[in-house]
Amino acid sequence: MRLLVATTNRGKLAEYRELLAGLRLELIDLSTAGISDEIPETGSTFAENAEIKASGYAQISGLVTLADDSGLEVLALRGEPGVLSARYGGAGLDDVARYRLVLDKLAAVPTHERQARFVCAIAIATPGGTAQLVDGSINGMIAFAPCGTQGFGYDPIFLLPDRGLTMAELPPEEKNRLSHRAHAAQKAYPLLEKLVTDTPDRNPSGTY
């Protein structure tokens, strides 16, 4: 069964391929599906945005669609960047500029006040159906400087105190056990497994 992952971020697609390995699924992104439509994320929560994207792209593509909305919440910034994580600071900023903006805002904030968490909401929608929602999170701290080359987004500044490493310093296999996306994907796994089971196998050869 084909599963559309509603993203153009190849790093995110690669993570989902690892997280959902074992399911009889071919994961494709929006580019591979030939979809250039952009669905505005008008929700006020991660869950609302995930549902908007999953339902919208399922209708456009005719495919079962997984969409997530995820981001960083920093206690000292009153929850920012939050649902604006991917657009924090306005148009034109890349990942590095966005996490440096966070670091600049926290420059005078001491270690014990740098608590943060990553949040991920996943929605799974079928064409013409309702979306199913799950979520996951992981707590950590904001480092004083970026470190690590793995991952993407805010990973280089998100410190896991019990590991003494940022998310970007973790090997991919370890990140895929610990991350907010991993926790949400673990909950999504049985939902997708049921969809695969309930979908007739039109490709008995096992190739896609």
C-alpha positions in Angstrom: 0.0 0.0 0.0 1.2 3.5 -0.8 1.3 6.0 2.0 1.7 9.6 1.2 3.8 11.4 3.8 2.7 15.1 3.6 6.2 16.7 3.4 8.9 17.8 1.1 11.5 17.4 3.8 13.6 14.4 2.8 15.0 14.1 6.3 11.6 13.7 7.7 10.6 11.1 5.0 13.8 9.1 5.8 12.9 9.1 9.5 9.4 7.8 8.8 10.7 5.1 6.5 12.9 3.9 9.4 10.1 4.3 12.1 7.5 2.5 10.0 9.8 -0.3 8.7 8.1 -3.6 8.9 4.8 -2.4 7.6 3.8 -3.3 4.0 4.0 0.3 2.9 5.7 2.3 0.2 6.3 5.8 1.6 6.3 8.6 -0.8 6.5 12.4 -0.3 4.6 15.2 -2.0 7.3 15.7 -4.6 7.2 12.1 -5.7 3.4 12.2 -5.8 3.6 15.2 -8.1 1.8 17.5 -5.7 2.8 21.1 -5.5 -0.3 22.4 -3.8 0.4 24.0 -0.4 -2.2 23.6 2.3 -2.0 26.5 4.8 -1.5 25.5 8.4 -4.2 27.6 9.9 -4.7 25.6 13.1 -3.7 26.9 16.6 -2.4 23.5 17.8 -0.1 20.9 16.4 -3.0 18.4 16.2 -5.2 20.8 14.2 -2.5 21.5 11.7 -1.7 17.8 11.3 -5.3 17.0 10.7 -5.8 19.9 8.2 -2.8 18.6 6.1 -3.6 14.9 6.3 -7.2 15.4 5.2 -6.4 17.9 2.5 -3.6 15.9 0.9 -5.6 12.7 1.1 -8.3 14.4 -0.9 -5.9 15.8 -3.5 -3.9 12.6 -3.9 -6.5 9.9 -3.4 -4.0 8.1 -1.1 -3.9 7.3 2.6 -2.0 10.2 4.0 0.2 10.8 7.0 0.8 14.3 8.1 2.5 15.6 11.2 3.0 18.9 12.7 5.9 19.1 15.1 7.9 21.8 16.8 9.8 23.1 19.7 8.3 24.7 22.8 10.6 26.7 25.1 9.4 27.4 28.5 11.3 30.7 28.9 9.8 31.9 25.6 6.3 31.1 26.8 6.0 28.2 24.4 7.6 29.7 21.3 8.4 28.8 18.6 5.4 26.4 19.0 3.3 25.9 15.9 5.4 28.5 14.1 8.6 26.4 14.5 9.0 25.9 10.8 8.4 29.5 10.1 9.9 31.1 13.1 11.4 34.5 12.5 9.5 35.0 9.2 10.1 34.0 5.6 13.6 33.5 4.3 15.2 32.0 7.3 16.7 28.5 7.1 17.0 26.0 9.9 20.3 27.5 11.2 18.9 31.0 11.3 15.9 29.9 13.2 17.7 28.0 15.9 20.2 30.9 16.2 17.2 33.2 16.8 16.2 31.0 19.7 19.7 31.0 21.1 19.8 34.8 20.8 16.6 35.2 22.7 17.9 32.9 25.4 21.4 34.4 25.6 20.9 35.7 29.2 18.8 32.7 30.4 20.6 30.5 32.9 20.8 26.7 32.5 18.1 25.9 35.0 15.5 28.0 33.1 16.2 26.6 29.6 13.7 23.8 29.7 12.1 22.8 26.4 10.2 20.0 24.7 9.7 18.7 21.2 6.1 17.9 20.3 4.8 15.9 17.4 1.2 15.3 16.4 0.5 12.8 13.6 -2.8 12.6 11.7 -3.6 9.7 9.4 -6.4 10.3 6.9 -8.1 8.3 4.1 -9.7 9.9 1.1 -13.2 10.8 2.1 -12.6 9.6 5.7 -11.9 11.2 9.0 -8.4 11.6 10.4 -7.0 9.6 13.3 -4.7 11.5 15.6 -1.8 10.5 17.9 1.0 12.5 19.5 4.3 12.2 21.3 6.8 14.5 23.0 10.3 14.5 24.6 11.6 16.8 27.3 15.0 18.4 27.2 16.9 21.7 27.5 18.2 24.3 25.1 22.0 24.2 24.8 24.1 27.3 24.8 25.5 26.5 21.4 24.6 24.2 18.5 26.4 20.8 18.4 26.1 17.8 16.1 25.4 17.2 12.4 22.7 14.6 12.5 19.0 15.4 12.1 17.5 18.7 11.1 15.6 21.7 12.4 16.3 22.5 16.0 18.1 19.2 16.7 21.5 20.9 17.2 20.3 23.0 20.1 18.0 20.5 21.8 20.0 18.9 24.7 19.0 15.6 26.3 20.4 16.0 29.9 20.5 12.3 30.7 22.6 11.6 27.6 24.7 14.8 27.7 24.1 15.1 23.9 22.0 17.2 21.6 19.5 15.4 19.4 21.8 16.2 16.4 24.6 14.2 18.1 22.6 11.0 18.4 23.1 8.2 15.9 19.9 8.0 13.7 18.9 4.7 15.2 19.0 6.1 18.7 17.1 9.2 17.7 14.5 7.0 16.1 13.9 5.4 19.5 13.8 8.6 21.6 12.4 11.4 19.6 9.0 13.0 19.8 8.3 11.8 16.3 9.3 8.3 17.3 6.9 8.3 20.2 4.1 9.5 18.0 5.0 7.0 15.3 4.9 4.2 17.8 1.2 5.1 18.4 0.5 5.5 14.7 2.0 2.1 13.8 -1.0 -0.1 14.9 -3.4 2.3 13.1 -1.4 2.0 9.9 -1.0 -1.8 10.4 -4.8 -2.1 10.5 -5.2 0.0 7.3 -2.7 -2.3 5.6 -4.5 -5.4 6.8 -7.9 -4.0 5.7 -6.6 -2.9 2.2 -6.8 -5.7 -0.4 -3.4 -6.6 -1.8 -3.4 -5.5 -5.4 0.3 -6.3 -5.7 0.8 -9.9 -4.7 4.4 -9.9 -6.1 5.5 -7.8 -3.2 7.0 -5.1 -5.4 5.8 -1.5 -5.7 
